[in-house]
Amino acid sequence: MSELTKLKISEARDALRKGDVTAVELTEACLSAIDGAGALNAFVHHTPEIARAQAAAADQRIKAGDAPSLCGIPLGIKDLFCTKGVPSQAASNILGGFKPEYESTVSSQLFDAGAVMLGKLNMDEFAMGSSNETSAYGNAVNPWRRGNDDTALTPGGSSGGSSAAVAADLCLGATGTDTGGSIRQPAAFTGITGIKPTYGRCSRWGIVAFASSLDQAGPMTKDVRDAAIMLQAMCGHDPKDSTSADLAVPDFEAMLTGDIRGKKIGIPKEYHMDGMPAEIDALWAEGRKMLQDAGAEIHDISLPHTKYALPTYYVIAPAEASSNLARYDGVRYGHRAKLAHGDGITEMYEKTRAEGFGEEVKRRIMIGTYVLSAGFYDAYYNKARKVRTLIKKDFEDAFAAGIDAILTPATPSAAFGLGEMQDADPVKMYLNDVFTVTVNLAGLPGIAVPTGLDKQGLPLGLQLIGRPWEEGDLLNTAYALEQAAGFVSKPAKWW
């Protein structure tokens, strides 16, 4: 049974349609794997009854010949997605006990396609973090290890539970969200594939908001083909989301030819960061060669405002977070602090938020409130918005000059140990997003593909950035890179 969990989505789909395996069997194999993987702390709310009912219904659809690609495929759902009747806490104590009476659009579309929900996945609180160490559920743990060292490593963040679950074969795919790299960075840390589509390609309705102009849902899977299959089911116009694009969704899987002859790949000089590890630089050079050998043209390009991306992001994202998280006040839902005699509504707000929010969330709310305050709005927030426009224009100029995709590192290092950054300046942790935040600021699609191992045996990934709305072309370039890299390594089971 454990072999079934190692199947990719495409392989499981074909096996289900041939009758070699049933959705119920596949689901039971995943549920068993999850039960034996408590040490990873990837799944935080288990939904076996829902999974079994959905699997049985999927088997009926398959028998009837009504089987979309995801029919019968067991998935994990990040705790940021509201799921009807199931705890949806965004890994925060302030939403303890919250069970929505509605389903997020993305999870609803996945279930309509026949997907099976195994449970909810761990994450950084309100998606604020790069290591899954801010979660109310405790740390998610990377299934990979450094050589013979048993140090627990981060699976990345904020979608750390999603990346750990997919890498450890607990599910065949998972949903993630990406505000500044929270799909691509954990994918790179765990040797899987993760794509953030163009802003507006996936509905944000029913996903707990962090920074509304940056958040975007996407799939985390075992390879590029699976990402294409899952992304297609997640995309589509949603009238409930005013930022959802009313565009047709292509057949992304059909676009995976691997033929990238004549494609122009840009290499931005600004991504050569000071102090970048030699292994990351070597991997990037190898990626350039792989794409060139596949027939692509490599061009050096400049994205001059890249150096301002991190400070811009860490003004805009906290500002939007401070506005979005103002709704958590103990009045309508979630946690409410116990009040002393004589306490009024102000004391209720203060005590509830002090008890319910973690330290990182409090830090970002305070930063956001500061930059939005009357004396600093123009000095910080408005200036950051203007720089964001310049960052977006850098990409627009590159694409207007004929560049089809941009190749960069996905992360500045391999996965680091849990707790190793505990006493570091918060800015040092924020540097984990140095290669990814520009994509969110510009609203572009980006994908992380595993392409090698470092000297300690940990996975490293490269990032491809595509033109807006051209996820199919981006996936095909990623597919060519994946084929050339031939990455097949898996973590040795210790959990």
N, C-alpha and C positions, 0 to 999 in steps of 0.2 A: 504493500500500500504506500509506503514512503516514497517509492519511485514515482508514483503519480504526481506528487507535489513538485517534482523536479521538471515537469512538463512546462513548456512555454505555452502562452495563450494559443498561438497558431497550431501547435502540436495537439493540444487538448481539444481544440475546436474540431480538427480533422478526425481525431479518435472518437469524439462524441458522435459525429455524423456517420462514421462507419459502424458505430455500435460496438467498438472495441472496449469502451468504458461508458458508464453512465454518470450523469451529473451527481447523483447521490453518492456513488462510490468515490468520485473525485472530491466531493465536499467532505465526506467522512475522513478521507486521507488527510485533508488540510486541517480539519478540526483536531485530529489526533496529533498532528505535528505541532499545532498551537499549544495543546495541552502539555506537550513535552518541552516547550521552549519558554517556560516562565522566566528563566534567567535573563532573557533578552528584554523582557518587559515591553514588548512591541505592541501586543494587543491589550487594551485596558478596559474595554467593555466587550464581553463575549455574547454573541447572538446565535447560538447553535440552533435554536428552534426556528428562527427566521431563515437561517441558512438551509436547514433541511426542507422546509416548506418551499422555498424558492427553487431548490435543486429538483424536488419532485415535479414542480410545475414546469421547469426547464426540460426535464425528460419527456414530459407530455408534448411540449412544443416541438422537440426534436423528432419525436415519433410521427407527429402530424406534418412534418416537413416545413414547419414555420420556425426556422432556426437562424436568427442573426448570428454574426460571428462571435458575440460574447455570450450567447445562450449557454447556460450551464457552467460558466467560468467563475470560480470562487475568487473573490476580491476582498481586500481590506479597505475600509473607508476611514480617512483621517478624521480625527475628532473635531475638526473645524467645520465639517459638513453636518448640517442639521438632518437627523434621521428620525422619522416619525415614531414616537413611542420609545425611542432608545436614548439613553443619556448622551448628551451632546454638550460637553463642558468646555471645549477649547482648552483643555488641560489646565483649567483655572478653578480654584476653590470658590470664586465668586459665582460660578455657575453650577455649583454642586447641587445635584438632584434635578437639574433642568432636563425635561424630556419634551421636545417640541411636538406640537400637534400638526406639524407639516413636514414635508420632505423637500430638501434642497433640489433645485432643478437638475443639477449634474447627477446626483445619486438617483433621482427619479428616472432620468434618461437611461442610466446604466441598468436599472431594474427593469425598465420597459424593454431593454435589449436582451433580457434574460439572465443578467449577471446575478451572482449569488453573494450576499453580504455575510462574511464570516464574523465580523465584529468591527469595533472602532479602534483606531490606531493612535499610539502615543505621539506627542508633539511638544514643542516648546509652547509655553503659555501664551495664548492669543497669537501664536506664530511668531513670537518675539524671541529670537535666539538663533544661534548657529551650531548648537551642540546637543540639543535636547536635554539640557540640564536645568531649564527653568520650569519644567512640567510639574504640576501638582501631583502627578502619579509617580514621580521619581524618574530617574534617568532611563531612557531607552539605551540599549547596549548594541554596539556593532558586532555582528557575528565573526568578523575578521580579527585576527591576532597578529602582532608583530613577531614573526619567526617563532621561537620557543617561549617568548615572553607572554605571561598571562595577564598583563595589564588590560583592564577594560577600556575599550576605545569608544569614542563618540561615533554614532552613525550619521552625524551631521544634523543640521536643523534648518527650518523648524520641522520638516517632514521626516524626523528621525525614525519614528515608529514605522512609517511606510517603507523607508529604505531598508531597515533591518529586516522587516517581514518578507520583503521580496527577495533580498539577498540570501536569507536563510531558508527559502522555499517553504514558507508558512502559508503563502498565498501565491496566486499566479500573476497578480498585478495589484496595484493600490492607487488610490487617489492621493494627490498631494496638492499643495498650494504654494505659490511662488510670489513673494512680495519684493525680495531683493536677491533671490538665489535659492530659495528654500525647497525647490525641487532639484535643481541642478547640482548644488553643493553636496547634499546627502547622497545623491545618485553616484557622484564621483567618489565619495568616501567609501561606498559599499560595493562598487563594481557593477552597478546596474545602469540602465538608461532612464533618463528623465527629461521630459520636454515641457517647457513653458510656452504655450501658444501666444499668438498676438493678443494684446489686450482687447477684450470684447469678443473673442472667438468662443469662449465658454462663459455661460451665465454665472454671475456671482450671487444670484438670489438664493438665500438659504445657507450661505457660507458666512460664518461669523466674521465680521469685518475687522481688519487691522488697519490698512491704509487703502482707501477705496480707489484711488487713481493708480494704484500699483498692483493690487492683488489680482492673481489669475490662477485658476485651477488647471491641473494637467495630470497626465498619467505617469506612473513610475513602474517600469516593467523590466523583464529580463533581457530584452533586445529591442532593436529599432522596429522590427515588424510588429511586435506586440504593442509598442507605443503607437504605431499608426492605427492598429485595429481599435485600441481602447480610446484614442483621441477622437476618432470619428464618432463613436457613440456618445462622447461627452460634449461635443460641439453642437452648435445650432442656435438660432435666434430665440430669444426669450422675451416676450413683451413685458414680463414682470421686472426685467432689468433694463434700465434706461441706457446703460452702456453696452448692451449686447448688440453685436453687429448683425444686421439682417442680410446675411450673405449665404449662398449655397455652400454646403459642406462637401468637398470633393471626396472621392474614394482614395484615401491616403495610401492604403496598402497597395492598390493597383499602380501607384506611381513609383513603387520601389523597384526600379530597374537596375540600379547600380551603375548606370551609364552617366558619368559626369564629364565626358569629353567636351572640352571647350568652355566649361564653367570657369568663371573668374573668382578665385578665392583671395580675399584680402587678409593681409597680416599686419595688424596695427602696431606701429612701433611703440606707442605709449603703453602697451601691455607688458613691455620688458621692464618689470619693476626692479628697483634697487633691492638687492638682497634676495632675489628670487632663487630658490634652490636649484642647483645644477640639474637635478633629475627632472624638474618641471620644464626647464628650458630645453633639455635634451628630448623630452617627450614631445614638446611642441615642434621642434625641428623634425622629429620623426613623422609627426602627423602631416607636416607640410609635404614631406617627401612621399608619403603614402598617397596623398591626394594628387600630387603631381604625376606619380607613376600611373594613377588611374585615369590620367588624361586632362586633369584640370590645369588651368593656368594660375600661377601664384604671383600675386602683386603686393608689394609693400604699400601700405596706406597709412594715413594719419587721421587720428580721431583726437584733435588737439585738446578738447575740453574734458577728456577722460580723467585727468588729475583732480578735477573738481567733483567727480561723481559721488564719492563717498560722503563728503561733507554735505553735498546737496541732498543726497538720499536721507542722511540722518538729521536733516531739518524737516523735509517734507513728510517722511513716514511718521515720525513722532507727532508732528502737528495734526495729521489726519487721525492718528491713533487717539490722541487726546480728545478729539471731537467724537470719534466713534465710541470710545469707552465711557463717555459721560453718561451713557444710558444705564450703566450698571451701578445702581444706587440703593438697592435693597427694597425698592418700592414694589416693583412689578413681578420680578422673577429672580430665581437664584438665591444666593445667600443674603440673610439679613442679620446684622449683629444684634446681640441682646443689649437692651438699653437700660440705663440706670434711671431711677425715679427723677423726673424733672428734665430728662433729655428731650430735645426737640428734633425737628427734621434735619437740621444742620449736623447735630451730633450723630444721628442715624447714618447720614451720608458718610461722615468722616470715619466712624467706626467700621461700617460695612466695607468701605473701600480699603481701609488699612488692614483689615483681617483677610479680605478676599483676594486682593491682588498680591502677586509676588514682587520681589525686589526689582527685577528687570522691567516689568510692566510699569511699576511705579516710576522708575527712572525715566522711561520713555514718555509717560504721561506728563511728568514734570517738565521735561525738555520741550515737549510739544506745546504745553500751555505757555511756557516762557516765550517761545518764538512767535506765538500768536498774540501775545499780550500787546497792549496799545503802544507801548514805547519801543517795541522790538519787531513789530510786524513787517515794517518796510526793510529794516536792517537785515533781517534774517529770512523770513518766509518769502517775501516778495522777491528778494534777491535770488533765493534758491529756485523759485519758479522760472526766473529769467535764465538762470544757468541751465536749468533742465531743458529749456527750449534750444539752447545752443548745443547741448549734448545730442539732442534729437536731430538737429540740423547736421551735425557731423556725420551721422549715419545716413541721412538722406542724401548728402553730397556724395558719399562713397557709393551708394547704390545708383545714384544718377550717373556716376562715372562708369557704370557697367559692372560693378562688383555684384556677384550673385550671393555670396555667403562670406562670412568672416570667421576665421579660425583663431581661437585663443585658448589658453589654459582654462580649466574649469575652477580650480582652487589653487591657492598659493602653497599648499602642502598636502601630504596624505593625512588620513585621520589621526588626530592627536588623542592622548589619553584623557578619560573623564577625570575632571578635577585639576588637570594640568594648567588650565587657564583661570582657575578659581581666584587667584590673588593678583591676576594681571589687570592692568588698566582696561576698562571696558572697551576702549578704542581698539586695543589689540585684538579683541574678539571680533569687533566689527570688521577688521581687515580681512576676515574670511570671505567677505562678500565683494572683495575688490574687483574681481573679474566678472561678476554677475549683475551688479546693481544697474549698470548702464543700460542693460537690456530692458529692465522694468521701467526706468525713467523714460526710455524712448518708446515703450509699448511694443517692442519687437518680439518675435519668436526666437527662442534659444533652446538648444538641446545639449545635454552632456552625454558623452559616449565613453565607456571604459576602453582604454587603449594600452594599458601597460601596468606593471608592478614596480614599486620602488625597491630599494635594496633590502628592505625589511619584509618584503613580500606583501605589501599593502597595495590595493588598487589605486590607480591614478586615471583621471579622465581629461578629455579635451572638450571644449565647448565650440559649437558652431552657432553663429547668429545669422538669421535669415531676413529676407525682405518681409515687410508686413503682409499678412494674409497668405503668404506662400509657404505654409507649413509642409505641403506635399513636396515641394522642391527641396526644402531644408531636410526633411526626413530622407529623401533619396541621397542627398550628399552625405548625411550621417550614415546611411546604409553602406555607401561605398567605403567610408572610413572604417566602419565596423568590419566589413569583409576583409579589408586590407590588414587591419590590426589583428584579427583572429583571436580576440580575447575570449577565453573559455574558462579562466580560473574561477574557482569557487572557494569559499571559506571552509577550512577543515572543521568538522563538527566537534564542539567542545561542550555545548550547552545541554 
